[in-house]
Amino acid sequence: MCEEGWSSIAQWTGPTLADLLSHAGMLPAARYVNFRAFDGIVDSLDLVDALHPQTILAYGMNGRDLPIGHGAPARLRVETQMGYKSVKFLRRIEVVRAFDDFGKDGDIQNGWSWYAGI
């Protein structure tokens, strides 16, 4: 389920990432959004996917607070990409101008595709 996301369905509650980034403000040079999780996971999206109206920061699931097992306190939901791009346990969001492959911690070095569109 985690990698593909197709075998479970839930109602997610949370703002679009686009709304959050709009309120926070972005410099014109911004090109990527990096995500860091409490469990050490790191990942990123380009602005096209980050600003997509279906990309949200979920804090609720099925009408309740987001359970720890599904990524509390907040998780990224990227409906245009495979499930492993929906980072759980969000700790930090950074808007940057240059791509970062995150070295040994990143998807590419661990055999996963950076872009996982569906």
Backbone as a chain_set.jsonl record, in Angstrom:
{"seq": "MCEEGWSSIAQWTGPTLADLLSHAGMLPAARYVNFRAFDGIVDSLDLVDALHPQTILAYGMNGRDLPIGHGAPARLRVETQMGYKSVKFLRRIEVVRAFDDFGKDGDIQNGWSWYAGI", "coords": {"N": [[0.818, -1.191, 0.0], [1.934, 1.263, 0.752], [3.879, 1.961, -1.181], [2.436, 2.063, -3.566], [-0.223, 2.88, -3.094], [-2.723, 2.223, -4.061], [-4.316, 0.285, -2.977], [-5.757, 1.027, -0.818], [-8.22, 3.276, 0.423], [-8.927, 6.524, 1.516], [-10.377, 9.328, 3.242], [-8.926, 12.33, 3.16], [-7.904, 15.098, 5.147], [-6.92, 18.428, 5.032], [-4.92, 21.348, 4.227], [-4.179, 22.556, 0.887], [-0.905, 22.157, -0.416], [-0.091, 24.213, -2.01], [-1.616, 26.427, -1.068], [-0.507, 26.728, 1.519], [2.197, 27.323, 0.877], [1.817, 29.655, -0.55], [0.882, 31.404, 1.436], [3.124, 31.422, 3.093], [5.038, 32.454, 1.424], [7.215, 32.604, -1.377], [10.396, 32.784, -2.903], [11.183, 34.135, -6.164], [13.07, 32.498, -7.436], [12.569, 29.929, -6.621], [12.353, 26.406, -7.076], [12.051, 23.776, -6.235], [10.565, 21.709, -3.663], [11.502, 20.622, -0.584], [11.164, 17.913, 1.704], [11.275, 16.914, 5.039], [11.26, 14.363, 7.408], [10.259, 13.24, 10.702], [11.18, 10.644, 11.073], [13.507, 10.49, 9.644], [13.275, 10.265, 6.895], [13.718, 11.746, 3.72], [12.696, 13.778, 0.988], [11.646, 15.181, -2.183], [9.797, 17.481, -4.27], [9.107, 18.813, -7.535], [8.038, 22.157, -8.422], [5.752, 21.997, -10.015], [4.362, 19.622, -9.297], [4.218, 20.06, -6.537], [2.577, 22.307, -6.325], [0.23, 21.422, -7.362], [-3.326, 21.097, -7.309], [-4.26, 18.804, -5.989], [-2.312, 18.06, -4.228], [-1.725, 17.831, -0.901], [-1.352, 18.76, 2.6], [-1.892, 16.595, 4.906], [-3.693, 16.403, 7.902], [-5.689, 15.035, 8.937], [-7.748, 12.093, 8.757], [-10.308, 10.247, 7.372], [-12.295, 11.718, 8.773], [-11.244, 12.072, 11.301], [-8.507, 12.869, 13.608], [-5.262, 12.556, 12.187], [-3.927, 9.354, 12.341], [-1.062, 8.01, 14.098], [0.098, 5.814, 12.801], [-0.442, 6.385, 10.17], [0.997, 8.611, 9.636], [0.971, 10.866, 11.397], [2.313, 13.808, 12.931], [1.502, 15.207, 10.669], [1.162, 14.623, 7.182], [2.395, 14.482, 3.846], [0.402, 14.411, 0.956], [0.479, 13.25, -2.179], [-1.222, 13.041, -4.811], [-0.756, 12.702, -7.5], [1.422, 11.157, -7.836], [3.204, 8.068, -7.098], [2.599, 6.255, -4.016], [4.876, 6.286, -2.261], [5.927, 8.806, -2.41], [4.43, 10.352, -0.764], [5.224, 11.666, 1.893], [5.445, 10.719, 5.276], [4.996, 11.75, 8.748], [5.809, 14.513, 8.87], [8.299, 16.938, 9.452], [9.689, 19.163, 8.571], [9.54, 21.621, 5.988], [11.016, 22.792, 3.093], [11.598, 25.311, 0.742], [13.384, 25.489, -2.165], [15.994, 26.474, -4.51], [17.652, 24.771, -5.965], [18.069, 21.39, -7.069], [18.276, 18.664, -4.841], [19.723, 15.617, -4.209], [19.871, 14.316, -1.843], [21.908, 12.62, -1.092], [23.149, 9.657, 0.482], [20.785, 9.224, 1.843], [18.725, 9.672, 0.104], [16.117, 8.939, -2.368], [17.073, 8.133, -4.937], [19.665, 6.961, -4.628], [18.907, 4.767, -3.249], [17.587, 3.088, -4.921], [15.074, 3.895, -5.823], [12.825, 5.709, -7.913], [13.135, 9.198, -8.5], [11.135, 10.825, -9.624], [7.875, 9.787, -9.606], [5.48, 9.521, -11.104], [1.984, 8.852, -11.751]], "CA": [[0.0, 0.0, 0.0], [2.724, 2.476, 0.9], [4.544, 2.329, -2.425], [1.52, 2.274, -4.667], [-1.361, 3.654, -2.644], [-3.95, 1.878, -4.778], [-5.096, -0.747, -2.318], [-6.542, 1.583, 0.295], [-8.857, 4.548, 0.123], [-9.234, 7.28, 2.729], [-10.744, 10.727, 3.072], [-7.848, 13.106, 3.768], [-8.242, 16.471, 5.506], [-5.768, 19.302, 5.175], [-4.812, 22.387, 3.201], [-3.293, 22.271, -0.237], [0.455, 22.65, -0.226], [-0.049, 25.499, -2.712], [-2.108, 27.467, -0.156], [0.485, 26.937, 2.571], [3.36, 28.002, 0.315], [1.385, 31.007, -0.897], [0.852, 32.195, 2.674], [4.489, 31.549, 3.603], [5.807, 33.237, 0.465], [8.334, 31.923, -2.038], [11.217, 33.628, -3.759], [10.994, 33.79, -7.581], [14.026, 31.474, -7.854], [12.155, 28.625, -6.085], [12.121, 25.371, -8.085], [11.766, 22.49, -5.598], [10.152, 21.726, -2.264], [12.089, 19.489, 0.14], [10.405, 17.474, 2.865], [12.061, 16.155, 6.02], [10.352, 13.71, 8.344], [10.796, 12.89, 12.013], [11.836, 9.338, 11.028], [14.712, 10.581, 8.831], [12.977, 10.244, 5.464], [13.814, 13.01, 3.001], [12.241, 13.674, -0.393], [11.345, 16.488, -2.752], [8.93, 17.599, -5.442], [9.249, 20.058, -8.283], [6.901, 23.034, -8.129], [4.544, 21.574, -10.742], [3.631, 18.675, -8.452], [3.982, 20.66, -5.216], [1.483, 23.276, -6.404], [-0.957, 20.777, -7.933], [-4.429, 21.227, -6.353], [-4.492, 17.578, -5.229], [-1.216, 17.85, -3.273], [-2.157, 18.43, 0.361], [-0.716, 18.408, 3.862], [-2.988, 15.972, 5.64], [-3.649, 16.307, 9.359], [-6.842, 14.231, 9.306], [-8.064, 10.951, 7.895], [-11.637, 9.672, 7.621], [-13.04, 12.519, 9.734], [-10.578, 12.077, 12.611], [-7.108, 13.255, 13.563], [-4.407, 11.609, 11.488], [-3.299, 8.409, 13.272], [0.396, 7.895, 14.0], [0.411, 4.812, 11.784], [-0.629, 6.959, 8.837], [1.888, 9.737, 9.418], [0.801, 12.022, 12.288], [1.271, 14.822, 13.064], [1.043, 15.628, 9.347], [1.832, 13.938, 6.083], [2.2, 14.96, 2.503], [-0.37, 13.532, 0.069], [0.76, 13.622, -3.565], [-2.114, 12.146, -5.546], [-0.291, 12.541, -8.88], [2.596, 10.285, -7.842], [3.055, 6.844, -6.311], [2.454, 6.474, -2.586], [6.085, 6.547, -1.493], [6.215, 10.246, -2.434], [3.582, 10.986, 0.251], [6.064, 11.562, 3.095], [4.763, 10.705, 6.576], [5.677, 12.314, 9.932], [6.508, 15.723, 8.426], [8.975, 17.767, 10.44], [10.171, 20.42, 7.986], [9.339, 21.838, 4.555], [11.941, 23.821, 2.61], [11.476, 25.671, -0.67], [14.772, 25.731, -2.58], [16.182, 26.743, -5.942], [18.446, 23.731, -6.617], [17.733, 20.002, -6.776], [19.125, 17.966, -3.874], [19.406, 14.181, -4.244], [19.943, 13.907, -0.441], [22.994, 11.673, -0.87], [22.822, 8.272, 0.857], [19.432, 9.164, 2.388], [17.747, 9.956, -0.936], [15.478, 7.865, -3.13], [17.849, 7.681, -6.098], [20.728, 6.056, -4.183], [18.29, 3.592, -2.65], [16.902, 2.298, -5.945], [13.734, 4.403, -6.128], [12.773, 6.811, -8.864], [12.816, 10.489, -7.873], [9.8, 11.157, -10.116], [7.083, 8.555, -9.574], [4.15, 9.882, -11.584], [1.044, 7.798, -12.133]], "C": [[0.863, 1.256, 0.0], [3.322, 2.922, -0.433], [3.554, 2.744, -3.498], [0.292, 3.085, -4.29], [-2.689, 3.268, -3.261], [-4.838, 0.919, -4.012], [-5.825, -0.249, -1.07], [-7.07, 2.945, -0.101], [-9.182, 5.225, 1.443], [-9.681, 8.676, 2.336], [-9.712, 11.534, 3.863], [-8.316, 14.527, 4.023], [-6.962, 17.264, 5.672], [-5.712, 20.309, 4.044], [-3.97, 21.924, 2.022], [-1.913, 22.82, 0.109], [0.6, 24.012, -0.899], [-0.524, 26.639, -1.811], [-1.089, 27.776, 0.932], [1.683, 27.715, 2.036], [3.03, 29.43, -0.099], [1.387, 31.916, 0.326], [2.253, 32.422, 3.233], [5.328, 32.456, 2.718], [6.968, 32.431, -0.092], [9.101, 32.939, -2.863], [11.021, 33.207, -5.213], [11.923, 32.68, -8.07], [13.638, 30.073, -7.395], [11.86, 27.651, -7.22], [11.682, 24.037, -7.49], [11.285, 22.71, -4.174], [10.697, 20.447, -1.628], [11.263, 19.195, 1.383], [11.299, 16.63, 3.751], [11.097, 15.636, 7.081], [11.057, 13.4, 9.662], [11.534, 11.553, 11.996], [13.061, 9.321, 10.117], [14.482, 10.531, 7.333], [13.111, 11.656, 4.905], [13.351, 12.784, 1.571], [11.953, 15.077, -0.903], [10.392, 16.353, -3.925], [9.348, 18.83, -6.224], [7.99, 20.89, -8.029], [5.628, 22.632, -8.857], [3.715, 20.628, -9.876], [3.315, 19.257, -7.081], [2.764, 21.578, -5.234], [0.206, 22.693, -7.013], [-2.088, 20.83, -6.899], [-4.749, 19.959, -5.554], [-3.362, 17.263, -4.251], [-1.569, 18.587, -1.993], [-1.233, 18.028, 1.506], [-1.826, 17.889, 4.763], [-2.707, 15.954, 7.141], [-4.836, 15.485, 9.871], [-7.087, 13.139, 8.29], [-9.404, 10.375, 8.332], [-12.378, 10.382, 8.755], [-12.439, 12.583, 11.126], [-9.172, 12.631, 12.469], [-6.311, 12.164, 12.864], [-3.748, 10.669, 12.492], [-1.782, 8.358, 13.064], [0.782, 6.912, 12.896], [0.271, 5.301, 10.356], [0.1, 8.285, 8.667], [1.74, 10.942, 10.302], [2.171, 12.526, 12.756], [0.721, 15.324, 11.727], [1.811, 14.837, 8.305], [1.504, 14.615, 4.771], [1.344, 13.943, 1.762], [-0.176, 14.055, -1.344], [-0.016, 12.663, -4.452], [-1.684, 11.915, -6.989], [0.948, 11.664, -8.976], [2.337, 9.065, -6.954], [3.142, 7.154, -4.822], [3.716, 6.784, -1.822], [6.513, 8.011, -1.532], [5.39, 11.002, -1.38], [4.229, 10.828, 1.628], [5.225, 11.675, 4.37], [5.611, 11.442, 7.615], [6.448, 13.594, 9.606], [7.047, 16.544, 9.597], [9.312, 19.138, 9.873], [9.895, 20.443, 6.487], [10.241, 22.994, 4.153], [11.687, 24.068, 1.131], [12.855, 26.142, -1.116], [14.857, 25.977, -4.086], [16.896, 25.625, -6.684], [18.002, 22.339, -6.158], [18.751, 19.414, -5.811], [18.75, 16.492, -3.927], [19.502, 13.551, -2.851], [20.972, 12.81, -0.171], [22.499, 10.285, -0.506], [21.412, 8.127, 1.409], [18.349, 9.3, 1.324], [17.224, 8.739, -1.674], [16.38, 7.283, -4.21], [18.915, 6.669, -5.689], [20.173, 4.771, -3.579], [17.407, 2.817, -3.631], [15.499, 2.741, -6.314], [13.844, 5.547, -7.134], [12.446, 8.11, -8.135], [11.421, 10.931, -8.328], [9.017, 9.854, -10.247], [5.643, 8.813, -9.996], [3.299, 8.686, -11.959], [0.047, 8.362, -13.131]], "O": [[0.541, 2.221, -0.694], [3.282, 4.103, -0.778], [3.812, 3.679, -4.256], [-0.184, 3.894, -5.087], [-3.695, 3.929, -3.005], [-6.006, 0.754, -4.363], [-6.44, -1.038, -0.351], [-6.44, 3.674, -0.867], [-9.655, 4.581, 2.379], [-9.399, 9.146, 1.233], [-9.639, 11.431, 5.087], [-9.043, 15.1, 3.212], [-6.035, 16.836, 6.36], [-6.378, 20.145, 3.022], [-3.151, 21.013, 2.146], [-1.778, 23.81, 0.827], [1.334, 24.871, -0.41], [0.094, 27.703, -1.787], [-0.834, 28.941, 1.238], [2.137, 28.666, 2.672], [3.879, 30.316, -0.005], [1.838, 33.059, 0.259], [2.54, 33.485, 3.783], [6.225, 33.147, 3.201], [7.62, 31.674, 0.628], [8.514, 33.848, -3.451], [10.723, 32.043, -5.477], [11.59, 31.987, -9.031], [14.32, 29.111, -7.748], [11.205, 28.005, -8.2], [11.016, 23.249, -8.161], [11.552, 23.741, -3.558], [10.395, 19.339, -2.071], [10.735, 20.101, 2.028], [11.999, 15.737, 3.273], [10.242, 16.366, 7.582], [12.283, 13.312, 9.725], [12.425, 11.339, 12.817], [13.605, 8.252, 9.841], [15.423, 10.739, 6.566], [12.681, 12.63, 5.523], [13.586, 11.718, 1.002], [12.01, 16.045, -0.145], [10.206, 15.275, -4.491], [9.88, 19.782, -5.654], [7.003, 20.39, -7.489], [4.531, 22.897, -8.367], [2.506, 20.81, -9.736], [2.256, 18.976, -6.52], [2.004, 21.621, -4.266], [-0.79, 23.402, -7.16], [-1.829, 20.625, -5.713], [-5.443, 20.036, -4.54], [-3.453, 16.283, -3.512], [-1.7, 19.811, -1.987], [-0.445, 17.09, 1.395], [-2.605, 18.667, 5.315], [-1.634, 15.547, 7.586], [-4.976, 15.263, 11.074], [-6.693, 13.237, 7.128], [-9.609, 10.059, 9.504], [-13.009, 9.737, 9.592], [-13.073, 13.104, 12.044], [-8.691, 12.842, 11.356], [-6.654, 10.985, 12.946], [-3.073, 11.135, 13.41], [-1.29, 8.636, 11.97], [1.713, 7.176, 12.136], [0.811, 4.692, 9.432], [-0.127, 9.005, 7.695], [2.33, 11.979, 10.001], [3.087, 11.727, 12.952], [-0.407, 15.814, 11.666], [2.955, 14.436, 8.519], [0.455, 15.242, 4.621], [1.539, 12.738, 1.922], [-0.608, 15.16, -1.674], [0.481, 11.593, -4.802], [-2.204, 11.009, -7.641], [1.473, 11.446, -10.068], [1.388, 9.034, -6.171], [3.687, 8.181, -4.419], [3.653, 7.487, -0.813], [7.381, 8.415, -0.759], [5.642, 12.182, -1.137], [3.835, 9.972, 2.42], [4.415, 12.588, 4.525], [6.789, 11.721, 7.388], [7.599, 13.748, 10.014], [6.354, 16.803, 10.58], [9.239, 20.148, 10.573], [10.001, 19.424, 5.806], [10.236, 24.047, 4.789], [11.574, 23.119, 0.354], [13.428, 27.065, -0.536], [13.909, 25.719, -4.828], [16.773, 25.524, -7.905], [17.613, 22.145, -5.007], [19.953, 19.642, -5.952], [17.589, 16.143, -3.714], [19.234, 12.358, -2.703], [20.914, 12.145, 0.863], [21.545, 9.784, -1.103], [20.883, 7.016, 1.444], [17.174, 9.067, 1.609], [17.806, 7.655, -1.616], [16.442, 6.065, -4.376], [19.057, 5.628, -6.331], [20.904, 3.794, -3.419], [16.586, 1.995, -3.225], [14.802, 2.037, -7.045], [14.85, 6.255, -7.18], [11.585, 8.13, -7.256], [10.612, 11.364, -7.506], [9.458, 8.926, -10.926], [4.703, 8.378, -9.331], [3.797, 7.657, -12.415], [-0.841, 7.643, -13.59]]}, "num_chains": 1, "name": "protein.A"}
